[in-house]
Amino acid sequence: MQILVSSDGHVCCDDELIRRLEGVVEGTLDRFGDRITGVDVHLGDLGTHNPVDRDKSCRLEARLGSAQPVRVSHEAGTLTEAIHGAADKLRRAVAFQILQLTETGEPPRDANRQTGGLFGDSGPGVQTGDPVV
């Protein structure tokens, strides 16, 4: 599984952070084996200065062969919490997508589907969908 990491420029993505992030993503998704071809990760700092705010974000997009990508996001007070929260959401969303593909042969329909590139807007935390016709 290929993992690509990017950030908004406010988060320092050093080798140690990337290594830890890859370990979390791989460990969370290893049960899905070769079904996941790649994961895009985007880390962000929303820039609030209030310590009680959830100002760190992690967005993940998993690609499952020819199915639409599964996108999740999580905001938290620390980057570690944001990464683990997003990874947990992605595990559940991928399991649901695979279940739907297995049972029906079709991806799940979702009223919150997105079009466009990686995280085209700031919609809900879990987003799946089929192509727009």
C-alpha positions, 0 to 999 in steps of 0.5 A: 500500500502506497501512503502519500503524506502532505501538510498545509505548511503549518505542520512539520512533516519530518521523517519521524512523523511520516514513519509513525504515521505510516505505521498507524495507517498500515496497522489500522488497515492491514486487515484489508490486505491488497484491497487498498491500493493507496492512502493519501494523508493531509495534516493541518493546523487550523491555527487557533491559539485556544488550548481547548480548541480542536485545531489539528486535523488529519484527512485520509483518503483510501483508494480501493481498486476501481471503487470511489475513494473513501474519505474521512477527516478528524480534528483534535487538540493534538496531531496524534489524536487527529491521526488516530481518530481519522485512522479509526474512522477510515477503518470503519468506512473502508469496512463498510465500503467493502461490505457493500461491494461484497454484498451488492457489487455496487459502492454504497450510495451516500448523500454526502458524496464529493466530487472533485479532487482530494477533499474538495470541500470541508464536508462531513467526516466520512464520505463515500460515493459513486461517480457523478453521471 
